[in-house]
Amino acid sequence: MIDKTELLNARKMHRQMVEELYEGTCNIYEKTNVTDPVTKITGQKEKMVYEDAACKLSYTRITPSYKQAEGAKKEQLVKLFLAPEMLVRPGSKIVVTQNNVTETYKMSSLAAVYTSHQEIALEAWKGWN
């Protein structure tokens, strides 16, 4: 039987090793309701909830088995790796800088949260819906 302290130390070491792979940073934004103090009208405003958070983008090319009239359509799956305690809400705007390239994405799935990290599928940003 494994000692609980050993297990906790192994998880801590695993997380440190995962975080060593982070090559980028990201800013994460949400839309929030804001009430104008003068007019009392409530509207939505973009709010940064995380700034310069360490992260890593991973790209996977997906080639479907079907063919279209103009040829096979190729798609790319973009996945973001972050610290597990960060709460990222569905639909959040995520601006990632990695390898001197900055791209803007939208969270397209719920996060898969593990003890060492979380993984979030992303799609290209097309604006607030």
DSSP file (Angstrom, degrees, kcal/mol; ACC not computed):
  #  RESIDUE AA STRUCTURE BP1 BP2  ACC     N-H-->O    O-->H-N    N-H-->O    O-->H-N    TCO  KAPPA ALPHA  PHI   PSI    X-CA   Y-CA   Z-CA
    1    1 A M              0   0    0      0, 0.0     2,-0.3     0, 0.0     0, 0.0   0.000 360.0 360.0 360.0 135.7    0.0    0.0    0.0
    2    2 A I        -     0   0    0      1,-0.1     2,-0.2     2,-0.0     3,-0.0  -0.560 360.0-114.6 -81.1 138.5    1.3    3.4   -1.0
    3    3 A D     >  -     0   0    0     -2,-0.3     4,-2.2     1,-0.1     5,-0.2  -0.491  18.5-131.5 -69.5 136.9    1.9    6.0    1.8
    4    4 A K  H  > S+     0   0    0      1,-0.2     4,-2.4     2,-0.2     5,-0.2   0.860 108.0  53.1 -60.5 -37.2   -0.4    9.0    1.5
    5    5 A T  H  > S+     0   0    0      2,-0.2     4,-2.3     1,-0.2    -1,-0.2   0.899 108.2  50.2 -65.1 -40.8    2.5   11.4    1.9
    6    6 A E  H  > S+     0   0    0      2,-0.2     4,-2.4     1,-0.2    -2,-0.2   0.899 110.2  50.6 -63.4 -40.5    4.4    9.6   -0.9
    7    7 A L  H  X S+     0   0    0     -4,-2.2     4,-2.4     2,-0.2    -2,-0.2   0.926 110.7  48.3 -63.6 -45.2    1.3    9.9   -3.2
    8    8 A L  H  X S+     0   0    0     -4,-2.4     4,-2.2     1,-0.2    -2,-0.2   0.894 112.4  49.3 -62.5 -40.5    1.0   13.6   -2.5
    9    9 A N  H  X S+     0   0    0     -4,-2.3     4,-2.4     2,-0.2    -1,-0.2   0.889 110.2  51.0 -65.4 -39.5    4.7   14.2   -3.2
   10   10 A A  H  X S+     0   0    0     -4,-2.4     4,-2.5     2,-0.2    -2,-0.2   0.909 111.1  48.0 -64.7 -41.9    4.4   12.2   -6.4
   11   11 A R  H  X S+     0   0    0     -4,-2.4     4,-2.5     2,-0.2    -2,-0.2   0.897 111.3  50.7 -64.5 -40.4    1.4   14.4   -7.5
   12   12 A K  H  X S+     0   0    0     -4,-2.2     4,-2.1     2,-0.2    -2,-0.2   0.917 112.1  46.9 -63.3 -43.4    3.3   17.5   -6.6
   13   13 A M  H  X S+     0   0    0     -4,-2.4     4,-2.2     2,-0.2    -2,-0.2   0.898 110.7  52.6 -65.3 -41.0    6.3   16.4   -8.6
   14   14 A H  H  X S+     0   0    0     -4,-2.5     4,-2.4     1,-0.2    -2,-0.2   0.926 109.2  49.3 -61.2 -44.7    4.1   15.5  -11.6
   15   15 A R  H  X S+     0   0    0     -4,-2.5     4,-2.7     1,-0.2    -1,-0.2   0.915 109.5  51.8 -61.6 -42.6    2.5   18.9  -11.6
   16   16 A Q  H  X S+     0   0    0     -4,-2.1     4,-1.2     1,-0.2    -1,-0.2   0.893 110.1  49.3 -60.5 -39.0    5.9   20.6  -11.5
   17   17 A M  H  X S+     0   0    0     -4,-2.2     4,-0.5     2,-0.2    -1,-0.2   0.898 111.2  48.9 -68.0 -40.6    7.0   18.5  -14.5
   18   18 A V  H >< S+     0   0    0     -4,-2.4     3,-1.6     1,-0.2     4,-0.3   0.934 109.9  51.7 -62.9 -45.4    3.8   19.4  -16.4
   19   19 A E  H >< S+     0   0    0     -4,-2.7     3,-1.1     1,-0.3    -1,-0.2   0.742  96.8  67.8 -66.8 -22.8    4.3   23.1  -15.7
   20   20 A E  H 3< S+     0   0    0     -4,-1.2    -1,-0.3     1,-0.2    -2,-0.2   0.748  95.8  58.3 -63.9 -22.9    7.9   23.0  -16.9
   21   21 A L  T << S+     0   0    0     -3,-1.6     2,-0.2    -4,-0.5    -1,-0.2   0.606  76.7 113.8 -83.0 -12.5    6.3   22.4  -20.4
   22   22 A Y    <   +     0   0    0     -3,-1.1    34,-0.3    -4,-0.3    32,-0.0  -0.447  33.7 168.5 -65.3 125.2    4.3   25.6  -20.3
   23   23 A E        +     0   0    0     32,-0.7    76,-0.6    -2,-0.2     2,-0.2   0.432  54.0  45.9-115.7  -5.8    5.7   27.9  -23.0
   24   24 A G  E     -AB  55  98A   0     31,-2.7    31,-2.2    74,-0.2     2,-0.3  -0.672  62.8-133.7-131.3-178.3    3.1   30.6  -23.2
   25   25 A T  E     -AB  54  97A   0     72,-2.1    72,-2.9    29,-0.2     2,-0.3  -0.947  19.6-162.5-134.5 157.3    0.9   33.0  -21.2
   26   26 A C  E     -AB  53  96A   0     27,-1.7    27,-2.6    -2,-0.3     2,-0.4  -0.990  16.0-147.6-143.2 153.3   -2.7   33.8  -21.6
   27   27 A N  E     - B   0  95A   0     68,-2.2    68,-2.8    -2,-0.3     2,-0.5  -0.968  21.3-155.4-113.2 134.4   -5.3   36.4  -20.6
   28   28 A I  E     -AB  50  94A   0     22,-2.2    21,-3.2    -2,-0.4    22,-1.5  -0.947  10.2-170.2-119.3 130.7   -8.8   35.2  -20.0
   29   29 A Y  E     -AB  48  93A   0     64,-3.2    64,-1.9    -2,-0.5     2,-0.3  -0.875   6.1-171.1-121.0 149.1  -11.8   37.3  -20.3
   30   30 A E  E     -A   47   0A   0     17,-2.5    17,-3.1    -2,-0.3     2,-0.5  -0.929  28.4-115.8-129.7 157.5  -15.5   36.9  -19.4
   31   31 A K  E     -A   46   0A   0     -2,-0.3     2,-0.3    15,-0.2    15,-0.2  -0.839  40.3-178.3 -90.3 129.8  -18.6   39.0  -20.2
   32   32 A T  E     -A   45   0A   0     13,-2.6    13,-2.5    -2,-0.5     2,-0.4  -0.932  30.7-107.3-129.1 153.7  -20.1   40.4  -17.0
   33   33 A N  E     -A   44   0A   0     -2,-0.3     2,-0.4    11,-0.2    11,-0.2  -0.652  36.7-174.2 -79.3 132.3  -23.1   42.5  -16.2
   34   34 A V  E     -A   43   0A   0      9,-3.5     9,-2.9    -2,-0.4     2,-0.5  -0.996  13.8-148.3-130.6 131.6  -22.3   46.1  -15.2
   35   35 A T  E     -A   42   0A   0     -2,-0.4     7,-0.2     7,-0.2    -2,-0.0  -0.883  20.0-126.9-102.6 124.6  -24.8   48.7  -14.0
   36   36 A D     >  -     0   0    0      5,-2.6     4,-2.2    -2,-0.5     5,-0.1  -0.535  15.0-143.5 -66.9 125.4  -24.1   52.3  -14.9
   37   37 A P  T  4 S+     0   0    0      0, 0.0    -1,-0.2     0, 0.0    -2,-0.0   0.767  95.6  40.5 -65.9 -24.4  -24.2   54.2  -11.5
   38   38 A V  T  4 S+     0   0    0      3,-0.1    -2,-0.0     1,-0.1    -3,-0.0   0.929 127.5  26.9 -88.1 -53.1  -25.8   57.3  -13.2
   39   39 A T  T  4 S-     0   0    0      2,-0.1     3,-0.1     1,-0.0    -1,-0.1   0.682  90.2-139.2 -85.6 -17.5  -28.3   55.8  -15.6
   40   40 A K     <  +     0   0    0     -4,-2.2     2,-0.4     1,-0.3    -1,-0.0   0.648  53.5 144.0  64.9  16.3  -28.9   52.5  -13.7
   41   41 A I        -     0   0    0     -5,-0.1    -5,-2.6    -6,-0.0     2,-0.5  -0.732  44.0-140.6 -87.5 132.8  -28.9   50.7  -17.0
   42   42 A T  E     +A   35   0A   0     -2,-0.4     2,-0.3    -7,-0.2    -7,-0.2  -0.808  31.1 159.0 -97.3 131.2  -27.3   47.3  -16.9
   43   43 A G  E     -A   34   0A   0     -9,-2.9    -9,-3.5    -2,-0.5     2,-0.4  -0.835  39.6 -96.4-137.1 175.7  -25.1   46.2  -19.9
   44   44 A Q  E     -A   33   0A   0     -2,-0.3     2,-0.3   -11,-0.2   -11,-0.2  -0.787  35.5-177.5-102.0 144.7  -22.4   43.7  -20.5
   45   45 A K  E     -A   32   0A   0    -13,-2.5   -13,-2.6    -2,-0.4     2,-0.3  -0.988  31.2-110.6-138.7 145.2  -18.7   44.5  -20.4
   46   46 A E  E     -A   31   0A   0     -2,-0.3     2,-0.4   -15,-0.2   -15,-0.2  -0.608  37.3-170.8 -75.7 132.5  -15.6   42.4  -21.0
   47   47 A K  E     -A   30   0A   0    -17,-3.1   -17,-2.5    -2,-0.3     2,-0.5  -0.991  21.8-130.2-130.5 130.3  -13.7   41.7  -17.8
   48   48 A M  E     +A   29   0A   0     -2,-0.4   -19,-0.3   -19,-0.2     3,-0.1  -0.661  26.5 174.1 -77.6 125.3  -10.2   40.2  -17.5
   49   49 A V  E     +     0   0A   0    -21,-3.2     2,-0.3    -2,-0.5   -20,-0.2   0.672  69.5  25.7-105.3 -23.0  -10.3   37.4  -14.9
   50   50 A Y  E     -A   28   0A   0    -22,-1.5   -22,-2.2    36,-0.0     2,-0.4  -0.995  67.8-163.3-140.0 137.0   -6.7   36.1  -15.4
   51   51 A E  E     -     0   0A   0     -2,-0.3   -24,-0.2   -24,-0.2   -22,-0.0  -0.977  69.9 -10.5-124.4 133.2   -3.7   37.9  -16.6
   52   52 A D  E    S+     0   0A   0     -2,-0.4     2,-0.3     1,-0.2   -25,-0.2   0.847  79.8 176.7  52.1  41.9   -0.4   36.4  -17.9
   53   53 A A  E     -A   26   0A   0    -27,-2.6   -27,-1.7    -3,-0.1    -1,-0.2  -0.595  35.2-110.8 -75.7 134.1   -1.3   32.9  -16.7
   54   54 A A  E     +A   25   0A   0     -2,-0.3    29,-0.4   -29,-0.2     2,-0.3  -0.409  56.3 146.6 -64.6 138.8    1.3   30.3  -17.6
   55   55 A C  E     -A   24   0A   0    -31,-2.2   -31,-2.7    27,-0.1   -32,-0.7  -0.940  38.5-133.3-159.8 176.9   -0.1   27.9  -20.2
   56   56 A K  E     -C   81   0A   0     25,-1.4    25,-2.7    -2,-0.3     2,-0.4  -0.977  12.5-146.2-145.5 133.4    0.7   25.7  -23.2
   57   57 A L  E     -C   80   0A   0     -2,-0.3     2,-0.4    23,-0.2    23,-0.2  -0.797  14.1-166.4 -94.7 141.6   -1.1   25.3  -26.5
   58   58 A S  E     -C   79   0A   0     21,-2.6    21,-2.8    -2,-0.4     2,-0.4  -0.993   4.1-156.1-128.0 137.3   -1.1   22.0  -28.2
   59   59 A Y  E     -C   78   0A   0     -2,-0.4     2,-0.4    19,-0.2    19,-0.2  -0.935  10.0-177.7-118.3 136.0   -2.2   21.4  -31.8
   60   60 A T  E     -C   77   0A   0     17,-2.3    17,-3.5    -2,-0.4     2,-0.5  -0.996  20.2-140.3-130.9 127.2   -3.5   18.3  -33.4
   61   61 A R  E     -C   76   0A   0     -2,-0.4     2,-0.6    15,-0.2    15,-0.2  -0.750  16.9-158.9 -86.0 127.9   -4.3   18.0  -37.1
   62   62 A I  E     -C   75   0A   0     13,-3.6    13,-2.6    -2,-0.5    -2,-0.0  -0.938   7.2-170.6-110.7 121.1   -7.5   16.0  -37.6
   63   63 A T        -     0   0    0     -2,-0.6    11,-0.2    11,-0.2    -2,-0.0  -0.939  19.8-138.6-110.9 112.4   -8.0   14.4  -41.1
   64   64 A P        -     0   0    0      0, 0.0     8,-0.0     0, 0.0    -2,-0.0  -0.257  10.6-129.4 -69.1 157.6  -11.5   13.0  -41.5
   65   65 A S  S    S+     0   0    0      2,-0.1     2,-0.2     7,-0.0     7,-0.0   0.648  85.4  81.2 -81.3 -14.9  -12.0    9.7  -43.2
   66   66 A Y  S    S-     0   0    0      7,-0.1     2,-0.4     1,-0.0     7,-0.3  -0.537  71.8-138.8 -89.6 159.0  -14.7   11.1  -45.5
   67   67 A K        -     0   0    0     -2,-0.2     5,-0.2     5,-0.1     2,-0.2  -0.938   9.0-147.8-117.8 140.8  -14.0   13.1  -48.7
   68   68 A Q  B >   -H   71   0B   0      3,-0.8     3,-1.7    -2,-0.4     4,-0.0  -0.544  35.8 -98.7 -97.0 169.1  -15.8   16.1  -49.8
   69   69 A A  T 3  S+     0   0    0      1,-0.3     3,-0.1    -2,-0.2    -1,-0.1   0.869 126.7  42.3 -56.6 -38.6  -16.4   17.1  -53.5
   70   70 A E  T 3  S-     0   0    0      1,-0.4    -1,-0.3     0, 0.0     2,-0.2   0.346 130.3 -81.4 -91.8   7.8  -13.4   19.5  -53.4
   71   71 A G  B <  S-H   68   0B   0     -3,-1.7    -3,-0.8     2,-0.0    -1,-0.4  -0.510  70.1 -33.7 118.0 173.3  -11.2   17.1  -51.4
   72   72 A A        -     0   0    0     -5,-0.2     2,-0.5    -2,-0.2    -5,-0.1  -0.429  58.2-132.0 -68.1 135.7  -10.7   16.0  -47.9
   73   73 A K        -     0   0    0     -7,-0.3     2,-0.4    -2,-0.1    -7,-0.1  -0.778  18.8-153.9 -90.2 128.8  -11.3   18.8  -45.3
   74   74 A K        -     0   0    0     -2,-0.5     2,-0.3   -11,-0.2   -11,-0.2  -0.867  12.1-172.6-105.4 137.2   -8.6   19.1  -42.7
   75   75 A E  E     -C   62   0A   0    -13,-2.6   -13,-3.6    -2,-0.4     2,-0.4  -0.861  14.4-138.4-124.4 160.5   -9.3   20.5  -39.3
   76   76 A Q  E     -C   61   0A   0     -2,-0.3     2,-0.6   -15,-0.2   -15,-0.2  -0.976   6.0-150.0-122.8 132.4   -7.1   21.4  -36.4
   77   77 A L  E     -C   60   0A   0    -17,-3.5   -17,-2.3    -2,-0.4     2,-0.5  -0.891  13.8-162.5 -99.0 123.9   -7.8   20.8  -32.7
   78   78 A V  E     -CD  59 122A   0     44,-0.7    44,-3.0    -2,-0.6     2,-0.4  -0.930   7.7-172.6-110.0 127.8   -6.3   23.4  -30.4
   79   79 A K  E     -CD  58 121A   0    -21,-2.8   -21,-2.6    -2,-0.5     2,-0.4  -0.964  11.0-150.0-124.9 137.6   -6.0   22.5  -26.7
   80   80 A L  E     -CD  57 120A   0     40,-2.9    40,-2.2    -2,-0.4     2,-0.5  -0.902   5.4-155.2-108.5 132.4   -4.9   24.7  -23.9
   81   81 A F  E     +CD  56 119A   0    -25,-2.7   -25,-1.4    -2,-0.4     2,-0.3  -0.926  26.0 159.2-107.5 129.3   -3.2   23.4  -20.8
   82   82 A L  E     - D   0 118A   0     36,-2.0    36,-2.2    -2,-0.5   -27,-0.1  -0.861  48.1 -71.2-139.9 170.3   -3.5   25.4  -17.6
   83   83 A A    >   -     0   0    0    -29,-0.4     3,-1.1    -2,-0.3    34,-0.2  -0.405  46.6-124.6 -62.2 143.7   -3.2   25.1  -13.8
   84   84 A P  T 3  S+     0   0    0      0, 0.0    -1,-0.1     0, 0.0    33,-0.1   0.736 102.9  60.9 -69.2 -23.3   -6.1   23.0  -12.4
   85   85 A E  T 3  S+     0   0    0     30,-0.1     2,-0.4     2,-0.1    -2,-0.0   0.577  77.9 105.3 -83.4  -7.3   -7.3   25.6   -9.9
   86   86 A M    <   -     0   0    0     -3,-1.1     2,-0.8     1,-0.1    -4,-0.1  -0.590  65.8-142.6 -75.0 128.5   -8.1   28.2  -12.5
   87   87 A L        -     0   0    0     -2,-0.4     2,-0.6     2,-0.0    -2,-0.1  -0.830  22.1-179.7 -94.9 111.0  -11.9   28.5  -13.1
   88   88 A V        -     0   0    0     -2,-0.8    23,-0.3     4,-0.0     3,-0.1  -0.954  17.4-143.7-114.0 119.8  -12.5   29.1  -16.8
   89   89 A R    >   -     0   0    0     -2,-0.6     3,-1.9     1,-0.1    18,-0.2  -0.535  29.2 -92.7 -84.7 146.3  -16.1   29.5  -17.8
   90   90 A P  T 3  S+     0   0    0      0, 0.0    -1,-0.1     0, 0.0    18,-0.1  -0.282 113.1  26.5 -54.4 138.3  -17.6   28.1  -21.1
   91   91 A G  T 3  S+     0   0    0     16,-1.0    38,-0.1     1,-0.3    17,-0.1   0.404  86.3 151.8  87.0  -1.7  -17.5   30.8  -23.8
   92   92 A S    <   -     0   0    0     -3,-1.9    15,-2.2    14,-0.1     2,-0.5  -0.264  47.8-122.1 -61.6 147.9  -14.6   32.7  -22.2
   93   93 A K  E     -BE  29 106A   0    -64,-1.9   -64,-3.2    13,-0.2     2,-0.5  -0.809  30.1-167.5 -89.7 130.5  -12.3   34.7  -24.5
   94   94 A I  E     -BE  28 105A   0     11,-2.7    11,-2.9    -2,-0.5     2,-0.6  -0.970  10.3-164.6-128.7 117.9   -8.7   33.5  -24.2
   95   95 A V  E     -BE  27 104A   0    -68,-2.8   -68,-2.2    -2,-0.5     2,-0.4  -0.900  16.6-169.6-103.7 115.5   -5.8   35.4  -25.7
   96   96 A V  E     -BE  26 103A   0      7,-2.6     7,-2.5    -2,-0.6     2,-0.5  -0.884  14.4-166.8-113.5 134.2   -2.7   33.2  -25.8
   97   97 A T  E     +BE  25 102A   0    -72,-2.9   -72,-2.1    -2,-0.4     2,-0.3  -0.981  23.9 152.2-117.3 121.0    0.9   34.2  -26.6
   98   98 A Q  E >   +BE  24 101A   0      3,-2.4     3,-1.3    -2,-0.5   -74,-0.2  -0.985  66.5   3.4-148.3 135.7    3.3   31.4  -27.3
   99   99 A N  T 3  S-     0   0    0    -76,-0.6     3,-0.1    -2,-0.3    -1,-0.1   0.878 129.8 -59.6  55.1  41.4    6.4   31.3  -29.5
  100  100 A N  T 3  S+     0   0    0      1,-0.2     2,-0.4    -3,-0.0    -1,-0.3   0.684 114.9 114.6  62.0  22.0    6.1   35.1  -30.1
  101  101 A V  E <   -E   98   0A   0     -3,-1.3    -3,-2.4     2,-0.0     2,-0.5  -0.986  50.7-158.4-122.1 131.6    2.6   34.6  -31.7
  102  102 A T  E     +E   97   0A   0     -2,-0.4     2,-0.3    -5,-0.2    -5,-0.2  -0.944  16.7 171.5-112.7 126.9   -0.6   35.9  -30.1
  103  103 A E  E     -E   96   0A   0     -7,-2.5    -7,-2.6    -2,-0.5     2,-0.5  -0.941  25.1-134.4-131.6 153.1   -3.9   34.4  -31.1
  104  104 A T  E     +E   95   0A   0     -2,-0.3    21,-1.9    -9,-0.2     2,-0.3  -0.930  29.6 172.5-113.2 132.7   -7.4   34.8  -29.7
  105  105 A Y  E     -EF  94 124A   0    -11,-2.9   -11,-2.7    -2,-0.5     2,-0.4  -0.790  26.5-131.6-131.3 169.9   -9.6   31.8  -29.0
  106  106 A K  E     -EF  93 123A   0     17,-2.8    17,-2.0    -2,-0.3     2,-0.4  -0.982  33.1-110.2-122.8 138.7  -13.0   30.9  -27.4
  107  107 A M  E     - F   0 122A   0    -15,-2.2   -16,-1.0    -2,-0.4    15,-0.2  -0.556  36.2-179.0 -66.6 121.9  -13.4   28.1  -24.9
  108  108 A S        +     0   0    0     13,-2.5     2,-0.3    -2,-0.4    14,-0.2   0.389  58.0  25.0-109.7   3.2  -15.3   25.5  -26.9
  109  109 A S  S    S-     0   0    0     12,-0.7   -18,-0.1     3,-0.0     2,-0.1  -0.976  88.3 -84.8-154.1 165.8  -15.7   22.8  -24.3
  110  110 A L        -     0   0    0     -2,-0.3    11,-0.3     1,-0.1     2,-0.1  -0.463  58.5 -98.8 -68.9 151.0  -15.8   22.2  -20.6
  111  111 A A        -     0   0    0    -23,-0.3     2,-0.8     9,-0.1     9,-0.2  -0.457  20.1-136.9 -73.6 142.4  -12.4   21.8  -19.0
  112  112 A A  E     -G  119   0A   0      7,-2.7     7,-2.2    -2,-0.1     2,-0.5  -0.906  30.6-158.5 -94.3 109.1  -11.0   18.3  -18.3
  113  113 A V  E     +G  118   0A   0     -2,-0.8     5,-0.2     5,-0.2     2,-0.2  -0.806  17.2 172.4-102.6 126.9   -9.5   18.9  -14.9
  114  114 A Y        -     0   0    0      3,-3.2    -2,-0.0    -2,-0.5     0, 0.0  -0.683  47.8-100.4-118.8 174.0   -6.8   16.7  -13.4
  115  115 A T  S    S+     0   0    0     -2,-0.2   -30,-0.1     1,-0.2     3,-0.1   0.804 122.1  36.4 -67.4 -27.4   -4.7   17.0  -10.3
  116  116 A S  S    S-     0   0    0      1,-0.2     2,-0.3   -33,-0.1    -1,-0.2   0.687 129.8 -24.5 -99.2 -21.0   -1.7   18.4  -12.3
  117  117 A H        -     0   0    0    -34,-0.2    -3,-3.2   -33,-0.1     2,-0.3  -0.961  55.3-114.9-170.0 178.2   -3.4   20.5  -14.9
  118  118 A Q  E     -DG  82 113A   0    -36,-2.2   -36,-2.0    -2,-0.3     2,-0.4  -0.974  18.1-147.1-132.2 153.8   -6.6   21.1  -16.9
  119  119 A E  E     -DG  81 112A   0     -7,-2.2    -7,-2.7    -2,-0.3     2,-0.4  -0.976  13.3-174.3-123.2 132.2   -7.2   20.8  -20.7
  120  120 A I  E     -D   80   0A   0    -40,-2.2   -40,-2.9    -2,-0.4     2,-0.3  -0.990  20.8-134.7-129.4 125.3   -9.5   23.0  -22.6
  121  121 A A  E     -D   79   0A   0     -2,-0.4   -13,-2.5   -11,-0.3   -12,-0.7  -0.596  30.0-160.9 -74.9 138.6  -10.5   22.6  -26.3
  122  122 A L  E     -DF  78 107A   0    -44,-3.0   -44,-0.7    -2,-0.3     2,-0.3  -0.815  14.1-165.5-120.7 158.7  -10.4   26.0  -28.1
  123  123 A E  E     - F   0 106A   0    -17,-2.0   -17,-2.8    -2,-0.3     3,-0.1  -0.943  42.9 -77.8-135.6 161.3  -11.8   27.4  -31.3
  124  124 A A  E     - F   0 105A   0     -2,-0.3     2,-0.3   -19,-0.2   -19,-0.2  -0.281  53.2-107.9 -59.5 140.7  -11.0   30.6  -33.2
  125  125 A W        +     0   0    0    -21,-1.9    -1,-0.1     1,-0.1   -21,-0.1  -0.534  41.9 167.8 -72.9 130.6  -12.5   33.7  -31.7
  126  126 A K        -     0   0    0      1,-0.5    -1,-0.1    -2,-0.3     2,-0.1   0.186  57.4 -84.1-126.3  12.5  -15.4   35.2  -33.7
  127  127 A G        -     0   0    0      2,-0.0    -1,-0.5     0, 0.0     2,-0.3  -0.292  62.6 -46.3 107.5 166.8  -16.7   37.7  -31.1
  128  128 A W              0   0    0      1,-0.1   -36,-0.0    -2,-0.1   -37,-0.0  -0.541 360.0 360.0 -71.5 134.4  -19.0   37.6  -28.2
  129  129 A N              0   0    0     -2,-0.3    -1,-0.1   -38,-0.1   -38,-0.0   0.422 360.0 360.0 -97.9 360.0  -22.2   35.7  -29.0
